[in-house]
Amino acid sequence: MRCRSLARTLAGSAKVILSILAAISLSACSRHRDPQAVYDRAFQTFRHGDMAAAGDEAEKGYKKFHGVSPEWAWKFAILKGRALYGRGMSEEVLKMLASEPGTPPAGELAIREQWLEGLAYTSLGKFSEAEQKLGEAEQLCAGSHVAGCGSVLSARGTLEMERGRYAQARTFFERVLGYARAAGDRLFEADALLDLSWSAEEQTHFDEALDWADAARGIANKQGSFDIAQTALGNMGWAYYKLGEPEKALGMFVEATKQAEKLGDATDQIRWLTNAGYIYMDARDFTTAEQSFRRSLTLARQINSREHLINSLIALAFVSEQTGRPDDAKRYADEALANAREDNNGRDQVYPLLVQGRVAARLHDTATAENTFRAVAQSQDCPVFLKWEAERSLARLHEEGSQFDAADREYQTALTTFETARSELKHENSRLPFLTNAARIYDDYIHFLVSQGKPDEALRWADYSRARTLSEGLGLLSKRALKGEHAGPPPLRAQEISQRAKGTLLFYWLGEKQSYLWAITPHKTSLFPLPPGAEIDALVQRYRKAINGPQDVLTSSEEARALYRTLIVPAQSLLAHDGKVFIIPDGSLNNLNFETLVVSVPTEAKSGEAKPAVPKPHFWIEDADVANASSLRVLAASFSRDKVRANVHQKNPALKLLLIGDSVAPSKDYPELPRAAEQMASVSRHFPEAQQQVYQHKQATPAAYLASNPEQFSHIHFVAHGTASRLSPLDSAIVLSPAATDTGSFKLYARDIIAHPLQADLVTISACYGAGERAYSGEGLVGLAWAFLRAGAHNVIAGLWEVTDASTEQLMDRFYDELGKGASPDVALRTAKLSLLHNGAFRNPFYWAPFQLYTGS
C-alpha cells in the first residue's frame, strides 16, 4: 500500500521563530519572557518528533499565555495543530483552529494557519477545501519572502499526490528542496527529500525512492528529528519490499513501528503495521498478517483517518480472499471501495476492485471477474505492480475457463508489464531482487505451458527468468529485452548446448504447486514432474543441517537418499557413469551440493554398456563429474568464449597467477589463518615464478587487488576469510589486510569486484561462504562467486559453508596438481575431492564438499 511522508514541513524553523517574535511588541516581550522559553521547549519537542508531548506542551503554553497577545495565542494554537496533524488527527486540527476567536495576525501566522488547514483538508480527502485554503495562503505569499511560503509549496505537492498527479507533485517537491537548501534549513531539506521519496514510490521508481529516503534519514538522524527519521526508515522498507527484499523490509517496518508508537505517531504506526502485514501475507503467515492488519484498522478508526481506514480494509480484504473467506473479503472490499469513492480517490479504488474480481472468480462469476480485472489493469490510477497482478489474475481466469489462447496472451501481457517496469530500474542492486515480484507469474506460466503439452516452450521461458542480472551485465541479452520490449525469449537450442557441453544438463524449477526437472542430452529433452517446492525446500534445509554436523551422512542421512531419489533418479537413465553433469538449480537447490547426495540403490545398465555394480551406498560424486551453471544461456555463452580463449592460448600459452592472502588480522573477528602461508606456497609452486604476482601478509590489501590490473591474469586465487551478507549480497567480501593509511579498508567487496572486468579462466576463493548465502529468485546465489562471474571470470570455485585449513590445503594442492597435468577445472576439482573422500581423515563431505565449481560466460 501507499507509503508517504507526513509533509510535516519545518521550513526555516529558527527563522520562523525569529520573524514571529519580531512581530510581537517589545513591551510585551519585556514584560513576558516566559512565553518564548515555553514555546521553544515545545517546538524542540516537536522537532524531535514526539507529537503527543509537543501537543501537550503547546496546549499548556496556550492556556498560560493566550491572553498575552493574539500573536502568542495563535503561535501556540498552530503548534498544537501541527502536532495533532502529525498524529493523523486532521479533524481535531480543523475543530481546534475553528474554535480560536478571531483571525491570526497578518503575515507569517496567517500563512501558517491557512497552510495547516489545507494540509488537514487534504488528509481528509476534501480536496476542494484544501485547494481553497492553500490558494489563500499562496495569495498571502505573493510578493513576500516569508519563510512559511516554502511550506505552502510542500503542501501543494502533498495535495497533488493525494489527487494522483505524481509528476506534478514531484515538481513542487523539487522546488521545495531547492528552497530548503538555499535557506540552509537541514530539516526542511530532509522533509523535501522524504516527499520526493514518496513521489518516486508512487511512480514505481523504487530504487530512486530508496535513495531519497536514505538521504532524508541521514539528515534527520544528525538533526535529532526522530519522527522524520522513522518515517524515512519506513519508506525505505516499502521501497525494499517492492524491489523484492522482504526480509530487509520487514526489519525496517518492525523498527519503524516501534519508533512511531514511542513517538505517539499513530499515522505512521498504522502505515508500518499494514506494510509488515503484507510481508507476512506473502510468506503465507496469514495469522500474523491478519493480526497486523486488525491492529492498523483499530488505530485508523481511533484517529478517524479515512485514508488509513481504506488501506487497512483493503489489506484485510486481501488476506480474507487468500484464506478462502470470500464473504469477509467482499465485505471489507465493499467498505474500502465505498470510502475511496466518497473521497473520489482513483488510486484507492483499484485495490478493492482487484479483490472483488478475485472473489467473483472464486464464485465462478466469470463475466464479473473478467470485467473487473480489465478495469483494474486499464485504469490510469493503477500502479504498475497492481497492473501485472490484475493481468495475471485474468490469465488464470482464462486458463480455468479453458480459454487457453487468451490465457497465453494474458500471461505474456503480465510479463511484458513486469519486464518494462524492471527495465526502468537504474541500479544493479535493485534489479537483482526485483525479479522476485514476478516469481508467481513465471511459475503460473511455466505450469500452464507444461499442462498444454509445451515443455520446450516452458523451458525457454524458465531459462529466460534465470540469471537475468548476470546475463545483462555480460551482454547476453538483446537491447530490446533490456528496454522491456518483450517479444519473448530467443530460441534456446537446449540439445545443442548439451552437445557442446559434452554432458547432461539438469535444469530444475521449484514451483508452488508442482516442480519440474528438464534432463537435456544431445539427443533429447525429457521433462519430469517433481514434488512442490516447499517439500524439496524442507528436505534441503534438514540435509544442510546434517551435513554440517558430526554425523556420517553416508550411513545416517535419510534426506541425502531422499534428495537423490527425488532430484536425480527420474533422469538416471540419461546419465552416463563418470559422465559430466551440469546442474542449473533453483531456489533452495542453490545451497545444495549435489555431489553429496547418496546413491543407495543399484542402477540398470544401458543397452550395450557395462556399468559397475553398486555394492553399497555412496556419494554421487563417485558416479558423476558435477558443475553448476546459472542458466542455459550463460552456459551456452561459455562455449563461444572457449573458442576465443583457445585462440589466445595458442598465441600466448603461459598461465599467469594472481595470488592474494595470508592476511594480517584486521580485528579479533578475523584472526590470522594458521595455515594460510602453507596453502599459498602450495598454490604458488604450480606456476612459474616469472608468471605470478603474489600479495601476502601486509601487502594483501583490497587496494593491491584493484591496482594489479586483474584482467591480465589467467588464474586468481584468494586465501583469506570471507563474509557473506544475506540482506545485502553485494556487501559480501573477502577479508584482507588493512591498508597502512586506513585501518577500516580491509574488505574487498563484491560490488568492487564487479567494477573491474576479468578475463580469468579460473578464480578460486579459498574462503568461507564464497558462494554466498542469499539466493534471489531466478538469479541464484549472489555473493563473491556471482561477483567474479559478473566481472567476466570463466570459472569460479567458491565455498558453500565454512571451510577448514587442513583439508582445504590438501584439496587445493591436489587440485592444482591436476590442473598442471592438463585437466579441466571441473575434472581437477572432482579428482581432488575424491582424494579426500578416500582419505579416512577427511572422508566426511563437510571437508571436501563445500567447494563448488560455477561456470560463467
C-alpha positions in Angstrom: 0.0 0.0 0.0 1.0 3.6 -0.2 3.9 4.9 1.8 4.3 8.6 2.2 5.8 11.4 4.1 3.5 13.3 6.5 4.7 16.6 4.9 5.4 17.9 8.4 7.4 20.8 6.8 9.6 22.6 9.2 10.6 25.3 6.8 13.1 27.8 8.2 12.3 26.7 11.7 14.6 29.1 13.5 13.9 31.9 11.1 10.1 31.4 11.7 10.5 31.8 15.4 12.6 35.0 15.0 10.2 36.5 12.5 7.2 35.9 14.7 8.9 37.2 17.8 9.8 40.3 15.9 6.2 40.9 15.2 5.4 41.0 18.9 5.7 44.3 20.6 8.9 44.9 22.5 6.9 45.9 25.6 5.1 42.6 25.6 8.3 40.7 25.2 10.0 42.6 28.0 7.1 42.0 30.4 6.6 38.3 29.5 9.8 36.5 28.8 8.3 33.1 29.7 6.2 32.5 26.5 9.3 32.3 24.4 11.0 29.8 26.7 7.9 27.6 26.8 7.3 27.8 23.1 11.0 27.0 22.4 10.8 23.9 24.5 7.5 22.7 22.9 8.9 23.5 19.4 12.1 21.4 20.2 9.9 18.5 21.3 8.0 18.8 18.0 11.3 18.9 16.0 12.4 15.7 17.7 9.1 14.1 16.6 7.3 13.4 19.9 4.0 14.7 18.7 1.9 13.8 21.7 4.3 15.5 24.1 4.7 18.5 21.8 0.9 18.9 21.7 0.6 18.7 25.4 3.3 21.4 25.9 1.7 23.6 23.3 -1.7 23.3 25.0 -0.1 24.3 28.3 1.6 27.2 26.7 -1.7 28.3 25.1 -3.6 28.2 28.4 -1.0 30.2 30.2 -0.1 32.8 27.6 -3.0 33.2 25.2 -4.1 36.3 26.9 -0.7 38.0 26.5 -1.4 38.8 22.8 -3.1 37.3 19.8 0.3 36.5 18.3 1.2 34.2 21.2 -2.3 32.6 21.2 -2.1 31.7 17.5 1.5 30.7 17.8 0.7 28.0 20.4 -2.5 27.1 18.7 -0.8 26.4 15.3 2.0 24.4 17.0 -0.6 22.3 18.7 -2.4 21.9 15.4 0.8 20.7 13.7 1.3 18.1 16.5 -2.3 16.9 16.0 -1.7 16.7 12.3 1.5 14.7 12.9 -0.6 12.2 14.8 -3.1 11.8 12.0 -5.9 13.8 13.8 -6.9 16.1 11.0 -10.5 16.6 12.1 -9.3 17.7 15.5 -6.9 20.2 13.8 -9.8 21.8 12.0 -12.0 21.9 15.1 -9.3 23.5 17.1 -8.5 26.2 14.5 -12.2 27.0 14.1 -12.6 27.4 17.9 -9.9 30.1 18.1 -11.5 33.5 18.3 -10.7 36.0 15.6 -8.2 35.5 12.9 -4.4 35.3 13.1 -2.3 38.5 12.6 -1.3 39.2 9.0 2.0 37.7 7.8 3.7 34.5 8.9 0.9 33.3 11.3 -1.9 33.9 8.7 0.1 31.9 6.1 0.7 29.1 8.6 -3.0 28.9 9.6 -4.1 28.6 6.0 -1.3 26.1 5.3 -2.3 23.9 8.2 -6.0 23.9 7.3 -5.0 23.0 3.7 -3.0 20.0 4.9 -5.8 18.8 7.2 -8.4 19.0 4.4 -6.0 17.2 2.1 -5.6 14.4 4.6 -9.4 14.1 4.9 -9.8 13.8 1.2 -11.6 17.2 1.0 -9.6 18.4 -2.0 -11.7 21.4 -3.0 -11.5 22.9 0.5 -7.8 22.2 0.6 -7.4 23.9 -2.8 -9.2 26.9 -1.4 -7.1 27.2 1.8 -3.8 26.7 0.0 -4.8 29.2 -2.7 -5.4 31.8 0.1 -2.0 31.0 1.6 -0.4 31.5 -1.8 -2.1 34.9 -2.2 -0.7 35.9 1.2 2.7 34.8 0.0 2.6 36.7 -3.3 5.5 39.1 -3.5 6.7 38.2 0.0 9.7 36.2 1.2 8.1 34.8 4.3 9.8 31.5 5.4 6.4 29.7 5.7 5.8 30.0 2.0 8.1 27.1 1.4 5.7 25.0 3.5 2.9 26.1 1.2 4.7 24.7 -1.8 5.2 21.4 0.0 1.5 21.3 0.9 0.7 21.8 -2.8 2.8 18.8 -3.6 1.0 16.8 -1.0 -2.3 17.7 -2.5 -1.2 16.8 -5.9 0.0 13.4 -4.6 -3.4 12.7 -3.0 -5.0 13.5 -6.3 -2.8 11.0 -8.1 -0.8 13.7 -10.0 2.6 12.3 -9.1 4.7 14.0 -11.7 3.2 17.4 -10.9 3.8 16.8 -7.2 7.4 16.0 -7.8 7.8 19.4 -9.4 6.6 21.1 -6.3 8.8 18.9 -4.1 11.9 19.7 -6.2 11.2 23.4 -5.8 10.9 22.9 -2.0 14.2 21.0 -1.9 15.9 23.9 -3.7 14.2 26.4 -1.3 15.4 24.4 1.7 18.9 24.1 0.5 19.1 27.8 -0.3 17.9 28.6 3.1 20.3 26.2 4.8 17.4 24.5 6.6 18.5 20.9 7.0 15.3 19.6 8.5 13.2 21.3 5.7 15.6 19.6 3.3 15.1 16.2 4.9 11.3 16.6 4.7 11.6 17.6 1.0 13.7 14.5 0.3 11.1 12.4 2.1 8.4 13.8 -0.1 10.5 13.1 -3.2 10.8 9.5 -2.0 7.1 9.3 -1.6 6.6 10.7 -5.2 9.1 8.2 -6.6 7.5 5.3 -4.9 4.0 6.1 -6.3 5.6 6.2 -9.7 7.2 2.8 -9.0 10.7 4.2 -9.2 11.6 2.3 -6.1 15.4 2.4 -6.3 15.2 6.2 -6.7 12.8 6.3 -3.8 15.2 4.4 -1.7 18.0 6.9 -2.4 15.8 9.9 -1.5 14.6 8.3 1.8 18.1 7.2 2.8 19.3 10.7 2.3 16.4 12.1 4.4 17.0 9.7 7.2 20.7 10.6 7.3 19.9 14.3 7.8 17.1 13.7 10.3 19.3 11.5 12.5 22.0 14.1 12.6 19.5 16.8 13.4 17.7 14.7 16.0 14.4 14.7 14.2 13.3 11.2 15.2 9.9 11.4 13.6 11.3 12.2 10.1 13.9 9.5 10.7 11.4 6.8 11.4 9.2 7.9 8.5 12.2 7.7 6.2 13.0 4.2 7.6 9.5 3.0 6.9 9.7 4.5 3.3 12.9 2.7 2.8 11.2 -0.5 3.9 8.4 -0.1 1.4 11.0 0.5 -1.4 12.9 -2.6 -0.4 9.7 -4.6 -0.3 8.7 -3.6 -3.8 12.2 -4.2 -5.0 11.9 -7.8 -3.8 13.7 -7.6 -0.5 11.0 -8.7 2.0 13.5 -9.7 4.8 15.2 -6.4 4.8 11.9 -4.5 4.5 10.3 -6.4 7.4 13.1 -5.4 9.8 12.6 -1.8 8.9 8.8 -1.9 9.3 9.1 -3.5 12.7 11.6 -1.0 13.9 9.7 2.0 12.4 6.5 0.7 14.1 8.2 0.7 17.5 9.6 4.2 16.9 6.3 5.6 15.7 4.5 4.1 18.8 7.1 5.6 21.1 6.6 9.0 19.5 2.8 8.8 19.6 2.6 8.9 15.9 -0.5 6.8 15.1 -0.5 7.6 11.5 2.9 6.1 10.7 2.3 3.3 13.1 -0.8 2.3 11.1 1.2 2.5 7.9 4.1 0.3 9.0 1.7 -2.3 10.6 -0.1 -2.6 7.3 3.1 -2.9 5.3 4.6 -5.5 7.6 1.3 -7.4 7.3 1.7 -7.7 3.6 5.2 -9.3 4.0 3.7 -11.8 6.5 0.9 -12.5 4.0 3.4 -13.0 1.1 5.2 -15.5 3.3 1.8 -17.2 3.9 1.9 -16.4 7.6 -1.8 -15.4 7.3 -2.4 -15.4 11.1 0.3 -12.8 11.9 -0.6 -10.8 8.8 -4.3 -10.5 9.8 -3.3 -9.6 13.4 -1.2 -6.8 12.0 -4.0 -5.6 9.7 -6.5 -5.6 12.5 -4.2 -3.5 14.7 -3.9 -1.0 11.9 -7.7 -0.9 11.4 -8.3 -0.3 15.1 -5.9 2.6 15.2 -7.3 4.0 11.9 -10.8 4.1 13.5 -9.5 5.7 16.7 -7.9 8.6 14.8 -10.8 8.7 12.3 -8.4 8.7 9.3 -10.3 7.7 6.1 -7.0 7.2 4.2 -5.7 4.6 6.7 -9.1 3.1 7.2 -9.2 2.4 3.5 -5.7 0.9 3.5 -6.4 -1.4 6.4 -9.7 -2.5 4.9 -8.0 -3.3 1.6 -5.4 -5.3 3.5 -8.0 -7.3 5.4 -9.8 -7.9 2.1 -6.7 -9.4 0.5 -5.9 -11.7 3.4 -9.5 -12.8 3.6 -9.6 -13.7 -0.1 -6.3 -15.6 0.1 -7.5 -17.6 3.1 -10.7 -18.7 1.4 -13.2 -16.4 3.1 -14.9 -14.7 0.1 -17.8 -13.3 2.2 -15.3 -11.5 4.6 -13.2 -10.4 1.6 -16.2 -8.9 -0.2 -17.4 -7.1 3.0 -14.0 -5.5 3.6 -13.5 -4.6 -0.1 -17.0 -3.1 -0.4 -16.4 -0.9 2.6 -13.0 0.2 1.3 -14.4 0.9 -2.2 -17.3 3.0 -0.8 -14.9 5.1 1.2 -12.5 5.5 -1.7 -15.3 6.6 -4.0 -16.6 9.1 -1.4 -13.1 10.6 -1.5 -13.0 10.4 -5.3 -9.6 8.7 -4.9 -9.0 6.6 -8.0 -5.8 5.0 -6.7 -7.5 3.6 -3.6 -10.4 2.2 -5.7 -8.3 -0.2 -7.8 -7.1 -2.2 -4.8 -10.6 -3.3 -3.5 -11.7 -3.8 -7.2 -8.9 -6.4 -7.6 -10.2 -8.2 -4.5 -13.7 -8.1 -5.8 -12.6 -9.6 -9.1 -10.8 -12.4 -7.3 -13.9 -13.1 -5.1 -16.0 -13.2 -8.3 -13.6 -15.7 -9.8 -13.8 -17.9 -6.7 -17.5 -17.9 -7.0 -17.3 -18.7 -10.7 -18.8 -15.4 -11.8 -16.6 -15.3 -14.8 -18.1 -12.3 -16.5 -17.9 -10.0 -13.4 -14.3 -11.2 -12.7 -13.1 -10.6 -16.2 -14.7 -7.1 -16.4 -13.2 -6.2 -13.0 -9.7 -7.4 -13.8 -9.7 -5.5 -17.1 -11.0 -2.3 -15.3 -8.1 -2.5 -12.8 -5.5 -3.3 -15.5 -6.7 -0.4 -17.7 -7.2 2.2 -15.0 -4.9 5.2 -15.3 -4.8 5.2 -11.5 -3.5 1.6 -11.3 0.2 1.3 -10.0 2.3 -1.0 -12.2 2.7 -3.7 -9.6 -1.1 -4.0 -9.3 -1.5 -3.9 -13.1 0.6 -7.0 -13.6 -1.3 -8.8 -10.8 -4.6 -7.9 -12.5 -3.3 -9.3 -15.8 -2.0 -12.4 -14.0 -5.5 -12.9 -12.4 -7.1 -12.5 -15.8 -4.7 -15.1 -17.3 -5.6 -17.6 -14.6 -9.3 -16.9 -15.1 -9.0 -17.7 -18.8 -6.9 -20.8 -18.0 -9.6 -22.1 -15.6 -12.2 -21.4 -18.2 -10.3 -23.5 -20.9 -9.7 -20.3 -23.0 -6.1 -21.3 -23.5 -5.1 -18.9 -26.3 -6.4 -16.0 -24.3 -4.7 -17.2 -21.2 -1.4 -17.4 -23.0 -1.8 -13.9 -24.3 -2.6 -12.5 -20.8 0.4 -14.3 -19.2 2.7 -12.7 -21.7 1.0 -9.4 -21.2 1.6 -9.6 -17.5 5.3 -10.5 -18.1 5.6 -7.6 -20.5 4.3 -5.2 -17.9 6.7 -6.5 -15.4 9.7 -6.5 -17.7 9.0 -2.9 -18.7 9.0 -1.9 -15.1 12.2 -3.8 -14.4 13.9 -2.1 -17.4 13.3 1.3 -15.8 15.4 0.5 -12.7 18.7 2.3 -12.6 20.8 0.3 -10.2 22.0 -3.3 -10.5 21.4 -3.6 -6.7 17.7 -3.0 -7.4 17.4 -5.3 -10.5 18.9 -8.2 -8.6 15.9 -8.8 -6.2 13.2 -7.2 -8.4 12.6 -10.5 -10.3 11.0 -11.8 -7.1 8.0 -9.7 -7.9 7.3 -11.8 -11.0 8.1 -15.2 -9.5 4.4 -16.2 -9.3 3.7 -15.0 -12.8 6.5 -17.1 -14.2 5.5 -20.1 -12.0 1.9 -19.9 -13.2 3.0 -19.5 -16.8 5.5 -22.4 -16.7 2.9 -24.7 -15.2 0.4 -23.6 -17.8 2.8 -24.3 -20.7 3.6 -27.7 -19.3 -0.1 -28.5 -18.9 -0.6 -27.5 -22.5 2.0 -30.1 -23.7 4.6 -27.4 -24.5 7.6 -28.5 -22.3 10.2 -27.0 -24.6 8.4 -23.6 -24.6 8.2 -23.9 -20.8 11.9 -24.5 -20.6 12.6 -21.5 -22.9 10.6 -19.2 -20.6 12.0 -20.7 -17.4 15.6 -20.2 -18.6 14.8 -16.6 -19.6 13.9 -15.9 -16.0 17.3 -17.2 -14.8 20.5 -15.2 -14.2 18.9 -12.1 -15.6 21.1 -9.5 -14.0 24.2 -11.6 -14.6 23.2 -12.0 -18.3 22.5 -8.3 -18.7 25.9 -7.4 -17.2 27.7 -9.8 -19.5 25.9 -8.5 -22.6 24.0 -11.8 -23.3 20.5 -10.2 -23.7 19.4 -8.1 -26.6 18.8 -4.3 -26.3 15.1 -5.0 -26.9 14.9 -7.2 -23.8 16.8 -4.6 -21.8 14.3 -2.0 -22.7 11.4 -4.2 -21.8 10.2 -4.7 -25.4 9.1 -8.2 -24.5 8.7 -10.3 -27.7 9.5 -13.4 -25.8 12.8 -15.2 -25.2 15.1 -16.1 -28.1 15.3 -19.7 -29.3 17.2 -21.9 -26.7 18.5 -24.9 -28.6 19.0 -26.8 -25.4 20.2 -30.1 -27.0 22.9 -28.2 -28.9 24.1 -26.7 -25.6 24.2 -30.2 -24.2 26.2 -31.4 -27.2 28.7 -28.6 -26.9 29.0 -29.2 -23.1 29.6 -32.9 -23.7 27.4 -33.7 -20.8 23.8 -33.9 -19.5 22.1 -30.8 -18.3 19.7 -31.0 -15.4 17.5 -27.9 -15.2 15.3 -27.5 -12.1 12.2 -25.4 -11.5 10.7 -25.3 -8.0 7.1 -24.3 -8.2 4.4 -23.6 -5.6 2.1 -26.5 -6.8 4.5 -28.5 -9.0 8.2 -28.6 -9.6 9.9 -29.8 -12.7 13.2 -31.3 -13.9 14.3 -31.0 -17.5 17.0 -33.5 -18.4 18.8 -32.5 -21.6 21.1 -34.6 -23.7 22.4 -34.1 -27.2 19.6 -36.3 -28.5 16.5 -35.4 -26.4 15.0 -33.2 -23.8 12.9 -35.0 -21.2 10.6 -33.4 -18.6 10.0 -35.0 -15.2 7.4 -33.7 -12.6 8.8 -33.2 -9.1 7.1 -32.5 -5.7 6.1 -28.9 -4.8 8.9 -26.6 -4.0 8.0 -26.4 -0.3 8.6 -30.2 0.1 12.0 -30.0 -1.6 13.0 -26.9 0.4 12.3 -28.8 3.7 14.4 -31.7 2.7 17.3 -29.4 1.6 17.2 -27.5 4.9 17.3 -30.6 7.0 20.1 -32.1 4.9 22.2 -28.8 5.2 22.0 -29.1 9.0 23.0 -32.7 8.9 26.0 -32.2 6.6 27.4 -29.5 8.9 27.1 -31.8 11.9 29.3 -34.6 13.3 27.2 -37.5 11.9 28.1 -39.7 9.0 25.6 -38.6 6.4 26.5 -41.5 4.1 25.0 -44.0 6.5 22.6 -42.0 8.6 21.0 -39.3 6.5 17.7 -40.3 5.0 17.5 -36.8 3.5 20.6 -37.5 1.4 18.9 -40.5 -0.1 15.5 -38.9 -0.4 17.0 -35.9 -2.3 18.8 -38.3 -4.7 15.6 -40.2 -5.3 13.7 -37.0 -5.9 16.2 -35.0 -7.9 18.4 -37.5 -9.8 16.6 -40.8 -10.1 13.9 -39.5 -12.5 16.7 -38.8 -15.1 19.0 -41.6 -14.1 18.7 -43.5 -17.3 20.1 -40.4 -19.2 23.2 -40.2 -17.1 26.5 -41.9 -18.2 28.7 -43.3 -15.4 31.5 -40.8 -14.8 29.9 -38.5 -17.2 29.7 -34.7 -17.0 26.6 -33.2 -15.5 25.7 -29.5 -15.4 23.2 -28.5 -12.7 21.1 -25.4 -13.2 19.5 -25.2 -9.8 16.5 -23.2 -8.5 15.6 -21.8 -5.1 17.0 -23.8 -2.2 18.8 -26.1 -4.6 21.4 -23.3 -5.0 22.6 -24.1 -1.4 22.8 -27.9 -2.1 26.0 -29.7 -3.3 24.5 -32.4 -5.4 27.8 -34.4 -5.2 27.0 -35.2 -1.6 23.6 -36.9 -2.4 23.7 -40.6 -1.5 23.1 -43.3 -4.2 21.6 -46.1 -2.3 20.1 -48.4 -5.0 21.8 -50.1 -8.0 21.0 -48.7 -11.4 20.3 -50.7 -14.5 22.9 -50.7 -17.2 22.0 -49.3 -20.6 21.9 -51.5 -23.6 25.5 -52.4 -24.7 27.0 -50.5 -21.8 28.8 -52.2 -18.9 28.0 -50.4 -15.7 29.7 -51.2 -12.4 27.5 -52.7 -9.8 26.7 -50.6 -6.8 27.6 -52.8 -3.8 26.8 -50.2 -1.1 25.6 -46.6 -0.6 28.0 -44.0 -1.9 28.1 -40.3 -2.7 27.0 -39.2 -6.2 30.4 -37.6 -6.9 31.7 -41.1 -7.4 29.3 -41.5 -10.3 29.4 -38.1 -11.9 31.5 -35.1 -12.7 29.3 -32.2 -11.5 29.4 -28.5 -12.2 27.0 -25.6 -11.7 25.7 -23.1 -14.1 23.4 -20.1 -13.6 21.3 -20.7 -16.8 21.4 -22.5 -20.1 22.0 -19.1 -21.8 25.1 -18.4 -19.6 26.4 -22.0 -20.2 26.0 -21.6 -24.0 27.9 -18.3 -23.9 30.8 -20.1 -22.1 31.5 -22.3 -25.1 31.6 -19.3 -27.5 34.2 -17.8 -25.2 36.1 -21.1 -25.0 36.9 -20.7 -28.7 38.3 -17.2 -28.2 40.3 -18.4 -25.2 41.7 -21.3 -27.2 43.0 -18.9 -29.9 44.5 -16.6 -27.3 46.1 -19.5 -25.5 47.8 -20.7 -28.8 49.4 -17.3 -29.2 50.3 -16.9 -25.5 50.2 -20.3 -23.7 51.7 -19.1 -20.5 49.5 -19.2 -17.4 49.6 -16.1 -15.2 48.7 -16.3 -11.5 47.5 -13.5 -9.1 47.8 -14.9 -5.5 46.5 -12.9 -2.6 46.1 -13.9 1.1 47.7 -14.8 4.4 46.4 -11.5 5.6 47.2 -9.6 8.7 44.4 -9.9 11.2 42.4 -6.6 10.8 40.4 -7.3 14.0 39.7 -10.0 16.6 36.7 -11.1 14.4 39.1 -12.2 11.7 42.2 -13.8 13.2 45.1 -14.9 11.0 44.6 -18.2 9.3 47.1 -20.6 10.8 48.0 -22.5 7.6 47.4 -19.7 5.0 51.1 -19.3 4.2 51.4 -23.0 3.6 48.4 -23.0 1.2 49.8 -20.0 -0.7 53.2 -21.7 -1.1 51.4 -24.8 -2.3 49.5 -22.9 -4.9 52.5 -20.8 -5.9 54.7 -23.8 -6.8 52.4 -24.8 -9.6 53.2 -21.7 -11.6 56.5 -20.4 -13.0 57.9 -17.7 -10.7 58.0 -15.2 -13.5 54.3 -15.7 -14.3 52.9 -14.9 -10.8 52.1 -11.9 -8.8 51.9 -12.5 -5.0 50.4 -10.2 -2.4 51.0 -11.7 1.0 50.5 -10.6 4.6 50.7 -6.7 4.9 50.7 -6.4 1.1 47.5 -8.4 0.7 45.1 -5.4 0.7 41.9 -4.7 -1.3 43.8 -1.8 -3.0 46.5 -4.2 -4.1 44.0 -6.4 -5.9 42.2 -3.4 -7.6 45.6 -1.9 -8.7 47.0 -5.2 -10.0 45.1 -5.0 -13.3 43.3 -8.2 -12.5 42.2 -8.6 -16.1 45.7 -9.7 -17.1 45.7 -12.9 -15.1 44.5 -16.3 -16.2 44.2 -17.6 -12.6 43.3 -15.7 -9.5 43.5 -17.3 -6.0 42.5 -15.9 -2.6 43.5 -17.5 0.7 41.5 -15.4 3.3 38.5 -15.1 5.4 35.2 -14.4 3.6 31.9 -12.9 4.7 28.5 -13.4 3.1 25.8 -10.8 3.6 22.3 -12.3 3.3 20.5 -9.0 3.4 22.9 -7.2 1.1 24.8 -9.8 -1.0 26.9 -7.2 -2.9 28.3 -6.3 0.5 29.8 -9.9 0.8 33.6 -9.5 1.0 37.0 -11.1 1.0 38.7 -10.1 4.2 42.3 -8.9 3.5 44.9 -6.9 5.3 44.1 -3.3 6.4 45.7 -0.6 4.3 48.5 1.3 6.1 46.7 4.6 5.8 43.2 3.4 6.7 42.6 0.5 9.1 39.0 0.3 8.1 39.6 -0.6 4.4 40.4 -4.3 4.7 37.4 -5.8 2.8 37.3 -6.4 -0.9 33.6 -6.1 -1.6 31.6 -7.9 -4.2 30.4 -4.6 -5.6 34.1 -3.6 -6.1 34.9 -6.9 -7.8 32.1 -6.3 -10.3 33.6 -2.9 -11.3 36.9 -4.5 -12.6 36.4 -6.7 -15.7 38.2 -10.0 -15.8 39.5 -12.4 -18.4 40.4 -15.2 -16.0 39.9 -18.8 -16.8 39.6 -19.6 -13.1 39.1 -17.6 -9.9 39.4 -19.7 -6.7 38.1 -18.2 -3.4 39.6 -20.3 -0.7 37.4 -18.6 1.9 34.2 -19.3 3.9 30.9 -18.7 2.2 32.4 -17.6 -1.0 29.4 -18.8 -2.9 27.1 -16.5 -0.9 24.1 -17.2 1.4 21.3 -15.3 -0.4 19.6 -17.0 -3.4 17.5 -14.5 -5.4 14.5 -15.7 -7.3 15.8 -16.5 -10.8 19.3 -15.3 -10.1 20.6 -18.0 -7.8 23.2 -17.4 -5.1 24.6 -13.9 -5.1 27.9 -13.3 -3.4 31.5 -13.4 -4.2 31.3 -16.2 -6.8 28.5 -14.4 -8.6 30.5 -11.1 -8.5 33.5 -12.7 -10.2 31.3 -14.3 -12.8 29.7 -11.0 -13.4 33.1 -9.4 -13.8 33.8 -11.9 -16.6 35.6 -14.9 -15.0 35.1 -18.1 -16.9 35.0 -20.5 -13.9 34.8 -19.7 -10.2 35.4 -22.1 -7.3 33.8 -21.0 -4.0 32.6 -22.4 -0.8 29.0 -23.1 0.4 30.0 -23.2 4.0 32.8 -22.6 6.5 36.0 -24.4 5.4 38.9 -25.9 7.5 42.5 -25.0 6.8 44.0 -28.5 6.8 41.5 -30.1 4.4 41.5 -27.1 2.2 45.2 -27.0 1.8 45.3 -30.7 0.9 42.4 -30.3 -1.6 43.9 -27.2 -3.3 47.3 -28.9 -3.6 45.8 -31.8 -5.4 43.6 -29.6 -7.5 46.5 -27.6 -8.9 48.4 -30.8 -9.4 45.6 -32.0 -11.7 45.4 -28.6 -13.5 49.1 -28.8 -14.1 48.6 -32.2 -15.8 46.1 -30.6 -18.2 42.8 -31.5 -16.5 39.9 -29.1 -16.8 38.8 -27.3 -13.6 35.8 -29.5 -13.1 37.7 -32.7 -13.6 40.6 -31.4 -11.4 38.3 -30.4 -8.6 36.4 -33.7 -8.7 39.7 -35.7 -8.5 40.9 -33.6 -5.6 37.6 -34.1 -3.7 37.7 -37.9 -4.3 41.3 -37.9 -2.9 39.9 -36.5 0.3 36.8 -38.7 0.3 39.1 -41.8 0.1 41.3 -40.5 2.9 40.0 -41.6 6.3 40.6 -38.2 8.0 38.6 -36.1 5.5 36.0 -38.5 4.1 33.1 -36.6 5.6 31.6 -34.3 3.0 31.9 -31.4 5.4 35.6 -31.3 4.5 35.6 -31.9 0.7 32.1 -30.8 -0.4 32.0 -27.0 0.4 33.8 -26.0 -2.7 31.8 -25.9 -5.9 32.6 -25.0 -9.5 30.5 -22.3 -11.1 30.7 -21.9 -14.9 30.3 -18.4 -16.3 30.4 -16.9 -19.7 
